[in-house]
Amino acid sequence: MVELSTLDWIVLAGFFVLLLGVVVMSMRQKEEDTADYFLAGRNASWLVIGASIFASNIGSEHLVGLSGAGAQSGMALAHWELQSWIILLLGWVFVPFYWSSKVYTMPEFLERRYNASSRTFLSVISLISYVLTKVAVTVYAGGIAFKTILGIESIWGIDFFWISALGLVIITGIYTVLGGMKAIMWTSVLQTPVLIIGSVVILVVGLDKVGGWSEVERLNDANMHLIRSASDQEFPWPGIIFGSFIIGFWYWCTDQYIVQRVLSAKGIKEARRGTMFAGYLKLLPVFIFLVPGMIAYALKAKGIISYDSADQAFPTLVSELLPSGVKGIVIGGLVAALMSSLASLFNSSATLFTIDFYKKFKPESSEKHLLKVGRLATIAIVILGILWIPVMSLIADVLYEYLQSVQSLIAPGIAAVFLLGLVSKRITPSAGFIGLVSGFVLGMIRLVMLPFRESLQDSSFSWIVTMNWLYYCILLFVVVVAIMIIVSVFTQRASDEKLKGLTFSTLDKGTYKEVIAGLDKWDYIHTAGIIGITFFIYIRFW
């Protein structure tokens, strides 16, 4: 068991006092309606938006899972952490559509572009994806981390994994319910620096212990490259390049979990600059999460530390390397990561269920009643996610790989529907709905079959589970695009009046003017800077 010093406890206590202060401040700004509660009154600045996007994205699955991926496969999964340029796509290309339409949710946007059936089905897909990925992964990662760091096996006969994870779920749920989106956005501003500082401390101490970066490169020599052979069993370069883009486009440009942050903006300019700030922050995870995993691998090779599974790499670094007084900062960062992800999840789940289901079928419901329904829906989502945790280990051995493999089955259909819908007026409402359904069904067929892949090896359907997960993601995207184009040929498209402002060719001139009026040289400088840094990293680790 790791002994925390008095200073460690003071640091942790200080973090929670600041968190309480932010929540109380948010509660004093009383929510008058659902726009206040779910979208912070549409009054967020670029600083708050950028910090919230980053803090929402960077959960405990990054500290635990991405470090685990670094320990097991090196730089292979860094592509997902080098997607700042896709966040820029959100700010430059998609924000004008989303923000000017004044929608609460992405399913609501799909209803305007396609039909009500598309809205309902996307809401179902989104809520299922939150159960399969965000809730289960965050709770699982938090439980592993605290059990490893503190070295506590059980309390009162109950596995400490469940005590620590569920305790934070309850605390996060309370402040999310009480403070709404304002609490989430402002606590993200507090949590982001704590998270970054804690992770940088691990990076610096780890590099010192292992003997510098040259030792990390020497001991991880086979896994130092971003681009692997096309015949690589896990991470072939065609799959990585195209598959990671499909998953990244879905996550950054169409997922309620992320897009809800830019929908909270004061205007298009603030939303765009918020995505630029998030773009800079998103360049950090490779160095503060993935590289520590590679350091852990090097330290294990030298016999300095020991861990049983790759997902224990980061918690082991914390428990065995950090001096007294510093552990509090890092544990505070871990708490911040877990709470920010869960808080964002809770609010997004409540928004989806309340706006896209309940309000649709009971439009006469009062604002107060809608908030109550959303909170109850959140509780149900969390319970389902916890029940899914035992199944996770049957799908992938490493947490971050599990996360990406499941997202690779959910992303293609949604990405295709959004992309084609914005690019072409000819894509019909029927094509949008059929595209969503077919993409989801084909993805879930593989997900359901994966736990039984051993027994399916000799069957005619074995290719579904034996095909590389990235290639399957690309195939799924291509199939859904083909289905949508074919269906569009034989079905009636929506009128130009209905499509006004919902495709590139029908975007309102007033919106274009607002976008152009808000641009200055810094928008171009920061965009070029983010793309330039990303390009440099690819060249360095090619």
VOGU-3710 file (C-alpha; in Angstrom, 3 decimals, decimal comma):
1> mvelstldwi> 0,000/0,000/0,000  1,306/3,452/-0,954  1,474/5,889/1,934  0,292/9,382/1,027  2,046/12,161/2,907  0,312/15,035/4,674  1,256/17,282/1,752  -0,383/14,834/-0,700  -3,629/14,993/1,263  -3,454/18,801/1,479
11> vlagffvlll> -3,058/19,029/-2,307  -6,024/16,700/-2,865  -8,132/18,576/-0,308  -7,261/21,877/-1,988  -8,358/20,502/-5,348  -11,746/19,445/-3,982  -12,227/22,794/-2,184  -11,627/24,652/-5,461  -13,978/22,260/-7,236  -16,666/22,905/-4,634
21> gvvvmsmrqk> -16,198/26,650/-5,059  -16,655/26,413/-8,833  -19,814/24,305/-8,436  -21,280/26,757/-5,892  -20,513/29,664/-8,236  -22,228/27,811/-11,090  -25,286/27,049/-8,940  -25,703/30,737/-8,107  -26,209/31,385/-11,827  -29,632/29,784/-11,760
31> eedtadyfla> -30,824/27,832/-14,785  -34,005/29,297/-16,193  -34,527/26,721/-18,930  -32,965/23,774/-20,783  -30,677/26,092/-22,807  -29,125/27,263/-19,540  -28,798/23,774/-18,074  -27,652/21,857/-21,161  -25,760/24,578/-23,098  -24,655/27,040/-20,373
41> grnaswlvig> -27,019/29,671/-21,782  -25,077/29,702/-25,088  -22,654/32,210/-23,596  -19,316/30,352/-23,314  -15,991/31,947/-24,304  -13,206/30,365/-26,376  -11,115/29,651/-23,255  -13,905/27,737/-21,541  -14,887/25,897/-24,745  -11,334/24,787/-25,547
51> asifasnigs> -10,599/23,653/-21,997  -13,912/21,812/-21,829  -13,335/19,998/-25,149  -9,909/18,859/-23,961  -10,982/17,900/-20,442  -14,028/16,046/-21,789  -11,880/14,116/-24,246  -9,015/13,355/-21,873  -10,417/10,964/-19,334  -8,888/8,410/-17,040
61> ehlvglsgag> -8,881/6,060/-20,042  -6,035/8,212/-21,408  -3,944/8,171/-18,244  -4,528/4,451/-17,833  -5,435/3,245/-21,332  -3,223/5,383/-23,573  -0,243/4,811/-21,289  -1,047/1,096/-21,477  -1,098/1,315/-25,270  2,281/3,063/-25,171
71> aqsgmalahw> 3,696/0,295/-22,974  2,402/-2,437/-25,282  2,550/-1,059/-28,831  4,567/2,169/-28,635  3,574/4,969/-31,026  0,975/2,922/-32,956  -2,091/4,558/-31,390  -0,595/8,075/-31,392  -2,529/8,823/-34,603  -5,689/9,268/-32,538
81> elqswiilll> -3,894/11,842/-30,385  -2,620/13,778/-33,400  -6,069/14,749/-34,646  -5,918/18,446/-33,792  -6,413/19,127/-37,496  -9,801/17,380/-37,322  -10,766/19,628/-34,387  -9,910/22,528/-36,708  -12,349/21,039/-39,250  -15,012/21,244/-36,552
91> gwvfvpfyws> -14,258/24,926/-35,959  -13,753/26,072/-39,541  -16,221/23,891/-41,462  -18,938/22,443/-39,222  -19,492/25,074/-36,531  -21,262/27,458/-38,954  -23,864/24,752/-39,667  -24,348/23,600/-36,114  -24,280/26,919/-34,316  -26,422/28,916/-36,740
101> skvytmpefl> -29,121/26,208/-36,707  -29,481/26,728/-32,889  -29,889/22,989/-32,279  -29,341/21,364/-28,883  -28,197/17,991/-30,210  -26,653/16,297/-33,224  -29,730/14,061/-33,669  -31,822/17,246/-33,829  -29,554/18,467/-36,653  -30,060/15,167/-38,510
111> errynassrt> -33,822/15,557/-38,222  -33,587/18,870/-40,045  -31,304/17,422/-42,730  -33,077/14,070/-43,112  -36,145/13,100/-41,042  -37,453/12,359/-37,545  -36,550/8,667/-37,816  -32,881/9,564/-38,335  -32,974/11,749/-35,237  -34,422/9,023/-33,042
121> flsvislisy> -32,069/6,338/-34,312  -28,946/8,477/-33,873  -30,034/9,189/-30,299  -30,280/5,440/-29,691  -26,842/4,818/-31,253  -25,278/7,646/-29,233  -26,681/6,430/-25,920  -25,555/2,854/-26,668  -22,066/4,110/-27,557  -21,884/5,977/-24,238
131> vltkvavtvy> -22,647/2,730/-22,423  -20,175/0,629/-24,455  -17,324/3,130/-24,397  -17,422/6,234/-22,246  -19,138/5,039/-19,047  -17,653/1,554/-18,933  -14,141/2,623/-19,919  -13,987/5,611/-17,548  -15,261/3,699/-14,525  -13,008/0,710/-15,309
141> aggiafktil> -9,918/2,886/-15,779  -10,562/4,837/-12,589  -10,990/1,649/-10,575  -7,760/0,111/-11,898  -5,780/3,307/-11,302  -6,821/3,918/-7,702  -6,481/0,264/-6,728  -2,944/0,125/-8,173  -1,786/3,517/-6,873  -3,104/3,086/-3,339
151> giesiwgidf> -2,441/-0,647/-3,180  -5,741/-1,355/-1,418  -7,277/-4,717/-2,297  -10,568/-4,405/-0,430  -12,474/-2,542/2,279  -15,145/-4,263/4,357  -14,791/-7,246/2,038  -15,646/-5,158/-1,051  -13,118/-4,922/-3,895  -11,548/-1,425/-3,741
161> fwisalglvi> -11,873/-1,254/-7,549  -15,619/-0,765/-7,161  -15,438/1,478/-4,080  -13,083/3,999/-5,697  -14,704/4,056/-9,135  -18,293/4,246/-7,954  -17,422/6,804/-5,265  -16,174/9,221/-7,900  -19,193/8,463/-10,106  -21,486/9,545/-7,268
171> itgiytvlgg> -19,502/12,712/-6,463  -19,371/13,701/-10,144  -23,061/12,968/-10,604  -23,973/15,250/-7,709  -22,117/18,305/-9,019  -23,309/17,682/-12,584  -26,939/17,524/-11,484  -26,619/20,590/-9,266  -24,563/22,828/-11,560  -25,496/21,731/-15,081
181> mkaimwtsvl> -23,383/22,641/-18,102  -21,996/25,790/-16,442  -20,459/23,669/-13,670  -18,970/21,270/-16,224  -17,467/24,029/-18,381  -15,942/25,942/-15,467  -14,664/22,876/-13,596  -12,930/21,912/-16,847  -10,953/25,172/-16,661  -9,790/24,061/-13,196
191> qtpvliigsv> -9,259/20,403/-14,070  -7,290/20,892/-17,305  -4,160/22,479/-15,737  -4,238/19,992/-12,826  -4,397/17,123/-15,316  -1,549/18,505/-17,446  0,716/19,356/-14,475  0,246/15,909/-12,951  1,076/14,146/-16,196  4,106/16,350/-16,950
201> vilvvgldkv> 5,514/15,489/-13,507  5,281/11,776/-14,355  6,971/12,402/-17,730  9,904/14,323/-16,240  10,481/11,942/-13,310  10,133/8,903/-15,589  12,667/10,222/-18,115  15,106/10,920/-15,301  14,744/7,406/-13,863  15,100/5,619/-17,194
211> ggwseverln> 18,193/7,580/-18,238  16,792/10,025/-20,773  14,931/9,923/-24,072  17,693/8,015/-25,869  17,125/5,066/-23,513  13,378/5,138/-24,175  14,057/5,028/-27,931  16,628/2,241/-27,572  14,415/-0,029/-25,479  11,257/0,695/-27,538
221> danmhlirsa> 13,105/0,539/-30,860  10,621/-1,783/-32,622  7,631/0,369/-31,599  8,929/3,900/-32,230  7,318/4,397/-35,634  3,902/5,871/-36,421  3,751/4,193/-39,828  3,850/0,390/-39,802  3,921/-2,104/-42,655  0,713/-2,699/-44,629
231> sdqefpwpgi> 1,000/-6,352/-43,539  1,170/-5,487/-39,816  -1,402/-7,603/-37,976  -2,659/-4,847/-35,676  -1,783/-1,436/-37,142  -1,269/-1,566/-40,951  -0,607/1,921/-42,323  -3,587/2,059/-44,762  -5,892/1,106/-41,915  -4,305/3,606/-39,553
241> ifgsfiigfw> -4,443/6,538/-41,994  -8,012/6,071/-43,247  -9,525/4,222/-40,295  -8,318/6,725/-37,701  -9,723/9,579/-39,812  -13,183/7,967/-39,971  -13,214/7,449/-36,202  -11,767/10,922/-35,600  -14,260/12,642/-37,900  -17,166/10,946/-36,130
251> ywctdqyivq> -15,845/11,783/-32,673  -14,688/15,377/-33,178  -17,188/16,647/-35,743  -20,459/14,762/-35,124  -20,534/13,320/-31,593  -22,812/15,064/-29,101  -20,227/14,531/-26,370  -17,773/16,958/-28,052  -19,970/19,145/-30,262  -22,123/20,163/-27,283
261> rvlsakgike> -19,182/22,317/-26,171  -19,184/24,463/-29,321  -22,982/24,684/-29,253  -22,512/26,540/-25,932  -20,547/29,365/-27,601  -21,445/33,057/-27,655  -21,068/32,965/-31,421  -19,302/31,336/-34,356  -16,055/33,240/-33,717  -15,812/32,085/-30,086
271> arrgtmfagy> -16,666/28,517/-31,094  -13,966/28,457/-33,779  -11,302/29,884/-31,462  -12,337/27,426/-28,777  -11,561/24,586/-31,199  -8,140/26,158/-31,914  -7,312/26,261/-28,202  -8,458/22,637/-27,925  -6,292/21,836/-30,961  -3,154/23,025/-29,182
281> lkllpvfifl> -4,083/21,109/-26,016  -4,781/17,956/-28,046  -1,142/17,859/-29,164  -0,084/17,108/-25,570  -1,434/13,551/-24,935  1,212/11,795/-27,031  3,901/13,232/-24,765  2,188/13,299/-21,374  0,225/10,023/-21,579  1,553/7,734/-24,322
291> vpgmiayalk> 5,273/8,412/-23,811  5,043/7,650/-20,039  3,725/4,231/-21,068  6,806/3,749/-23,237  8,930/4,900/-20,289  7,194/2,296/-18,110  8,051/-0,394/-20,684  11,698/0,715/-20,654  11,830/0,772/-16,840  10,326/-2,719/-16,715
301> akgiisydsa> 12,897/-3,949/-19,235  15,602/-2,585/-16,918  14,006/-4,266/-13,906  13,343/-0,960/-12,117  9,560/-1,425/-11,929  7,156/-4,318/-12,399  3,525/-4,534/-13,488  1,231/-7,384/-14,537  -0,736/-5,803/-17,396  -0,111/-2,879/-19,751
311> dqafptlvse> -3,023/-0,918/-18,260  -1,167/-0,830/-14,928  1,787/1,066/-16,463  0,729/4,615/-15,479  -0,551/3,760/-11,969  2,687/1,836/-11,345  4,775/4,876/-12,323  2,790/6,961/-9,849  3,060/4,494/-6,989  6,731/3,563/-7,407
321> llpsgvkgiv> 8,507/6,624/-8,785  6,983/9,789/-7,378  8,377/11,429/-4,243  6,208/12,297/-1,267  4,157/15,415/-1,858  4,019/15,013/-5,635  1,643/12,046/-5,617  -1,185/14,368/-4,536  -0,798/16,441/-7,702  -0,829/13,392/-9,967
331> igglvaalms> -3,729/11,732/-8,153  -5,556/15,075/-8,384  -4,939/14,973/-12,147  -6,359/11,466/-12,316  -9,416/12,534/-10,320  -9,810/15,550/-12,629  -9,628/13,352/-15,726  -12,202/10,878/-14,483  -14,610/13,521/-13,186  -14,449/15,764/-16,260
341> slaslfnssa> -15,168/12,851/-18,604  -18,034/11,546/-16,481  -19,554/14,993/-15,992  -19,559/15,623/-19,741  -21,031/12,192/-20,333  -23,780/12,723/-17,772  -24,831/16,030/-19,304  -24,694/14,770/-22,896  -26,730/11,681/-21,994  -29,326/13,792/-20,223
351> tlftidfykk> -29,487/16,171/-23,208  -29,956/13,381/-25,745  -32,624/11,526/-23,827  -34,538/14,625/-22,708  -34,507/16,594/-25,970  -34,604/13,771/-28,528  -36,897/11,313/-26,779  -38,943/12,623/-23,912  -39,666/16,139/-25,155  -40,473/14,801/-28,610
361> fkpessekhl> -43,155/12,454/-27,286  -44,361/14,745/-24,477  -43,959/18,281/-25,839  -46,227/19,715/-23,156  -43,704/18,869/-20,390  -42,452/21,779/-18,297  -38,786/22,782/-18,260  -38,482/21,667/-14,622  -39,944/18,250/-15,432  -37,587/17,812/-18,411
371> lkvgrlatia> -34,534/18,405/-16,207  -35,752/15,760/-13,747  -36,225/13,235/-16,569  -32,716/13,903/-17,900  -31,156/13,253/-14,508  -32,995/9,941/-14,138  -31,859/8,902/-17,622  -28,251/9,602/-16,643  -28,478/7,210/-13,705  -29,742/4,455/-16,016
381> ivilgilwip> -26,854/5,048/-18,471  -24,285/4,740/-15,686  -25,768/1,487/-14,365  -25,768/-0,087/-17,841  -22,156/0,981/-18,389  -21,071/-0,636/-15,129  -22,816/-3,880/-16,084  -20,907/-3,905/-19,413  -17,443/-3,766/-17,776  -16,983/-7,590/-17,442
391> vmsliadvly> -17,547/-7,996/-21,193  -14,805/-5,486/-22,075  -11,952/-7,875/-21,301  -13,319/-10,367/-23,863  -12,979/-7,857/-26,713  -9,513/-6,328/-26,248  -6,675/-6,861/-23,822  -5,644/-3,205/-23,631  -8,140/-0,590/-22,519  -7,345/2,078/-25,121
401> eylqsvqsli> -7,381/-0,509/-27,910  -10,785/-1,688/-26,654  -12,056/1,895/-26,789  -10,868/2,463/-30,343  -12,013/-0,958/-31,592  -15,576/-0,405/-30,364  -15,620/3,142/-31,728  -14,434/1,767/-35,083  -17,729/-0,145/-35,309  -19,946/2,780/-34,285
411> apgiaavfll> -18,237/5,583/-36,211  -18,407/4,639/-39,937  -22,186/4,769/-40,423  -22,624/8,064/-38,545  -19,609/9,656/-40,272  -20,944/8,676/-43,707  -24,420/10,051/-42,986  -23,143/13,423/-41,762  -20,491/13,809/-44,455  -22,731/12,951/-47,425
421> glvskritps> -25,605/14,941/-45,954  -23,555/18,121/-45,777  -21,783/17,658/-49,115  -24,758/16,826/-51,339  -28,376/17,956/-51,571  -29,090/14,803/-53,590  -28,754/12,472/-50,585  -32,349/11,741/-49,591  -34,031/11,466/-46,160  -34,571/7,736/-46,745
431> agfiglvsgf> -30,872/7,287/-47,576  -29,864/9,022/-44,350  -31,995/6,769/-42,187  -31,058/3,546/-44,023  -27,382/4,545/-43,837  -27,561/4,948/-40,054  -29,376/1,635/-39,552  -27,173/-0,396/-41,892  -23,947/1,020/-40,457  -25,013/0,302/-36,890
441> vlgmirlvml> -26,285/-3,216/-37,614  -23,147/-4,243/-39,544  -20,958/-2,849/-36,761  -22,874/-4,601/-33,993  -22,723/-7,946/-35,854  -18,939/-7,903/-35,497  -19,085/-6,669/-31,883  -21,440/-9,487/-30,870  -19,318/-12,089/-32,691  -15,928/-10,968/-31,287
451> pfreslqdss> -16,175/-12,769/-27,913  -16,789/-16,021/-29,849  -14,027/-15,585/-32,445  -12,223/-18,773/-31,400  -15,244/-20,999/-32,056  -16,023/-19,211/-35,349  -12,613/-19,807/-36,946  -13,837/-22,582/-39,262  -17,139/-20,968/-40,235  -17,870/-19,115/-43,470
461> fswivtmnwl> -18,373/-15,915/-41,433  -14,932/-16,057/-39,807  -13,673/-13,137/-41,947  -16,005/-10,795/-40,048  -14,027/-11,306/-36,839  -10,594/-12,105/-38,320  -10,378/-9,019/-40,565  -8,186/-6,287/-39,094  -10,380/-3,919/-37,071  -9,183/-0,842/-38,988
471> yycillfvvv> -9,822/-2,445/-42,377  -13,292/-3,464/-41,187  -13,917/0,154/-40,184  -12,964/1,366/-43,680  -15,034/-1,369/-45,364  -18,027/-0,434/-43,224  -17,716/3,240/-44,225  -17,467/2,403/-47,941  -20,455/0,034/-47,764  -22,642/2,628/-46,019
481> vaimiivsvf> -21,667/5,327/-48,547  -22,561/2,958/-51,402  -25,900/2,062/-49,785  -26,794/5,739/-49,321  -25,950/6,650/-52,913  -27,976/3,723/-54,291  -30,985/4,500/-52,073  -30,807/8,177/-53,096  -31,125/7,205/-56,760  -34,514/5,576/-56,110
491> tqrasdeklk> -36,018/7,886/-53,460  -37,249/11,475/-53,296  -34,852/14,118/-52,052  -35,840/16,960/-49,708  -36,830/20,334/-51,119  -34,347/23,207/-51,374  -36,440/25,124/-48,852  -36,097/22,347/-46,252  -32,369/22,046/-46,905  -31,647/25,759/-46,539
501> gltfstldkg> -28,588/26,231/-44,336  -28,027/22,467/-43,944  -25,619/21,729/-46,820  -22,526/23,490/-48,121  -24,364/24,791/-51,170  -27,356/26,118/-49,188  -25,603/27,787/-46,241  -27,146/31,166/-45,526  -25,212/34,201/-46,811  -25,638/35,886/-43,426
511> tykeviagld> -23,756/33,007/-41,810  -20,934/33,333/-44,342  -20,710/37,042/-43,548  -20,567/36,320/-39,804  -17,761/33,802/-40,353  -15,743/36,207/-42,535  -16,331/39,170/-40,216  -14,920/37,217/-37,266  -11,654/36,267/-39,003  -8,316/37,973/-38,447
521> kwdyihtagi> -4,628/37,076/-38,920  -4,482/35,105/-35,630  -7,042/32,602/-36,890  -4,723/31,779/-39,791  -1,536/31,873/-37,685  -2,876/29,489/-35,042  -4,351/27,145/-37,635  -1,019/27,006/-39,483  0,815/26,522/-36,172  -1,280/23,501/-35,139
531> igitffiyir> -0,968/21,860/-38,568  2,781/22,598/-38,628  3,407/20,996/-35,204  1,366/17,931/-36,207  3,338/17,607/-39,453  6,639/17,869/-37,559  5,640/15,071/-35,147  4,737/12,805/-38,069  8,079/13,475/-39,752  9,990/12,882/-36,483
541> fw> 8,340/9,516/-35,746  7,576/8,357/-39,295
//
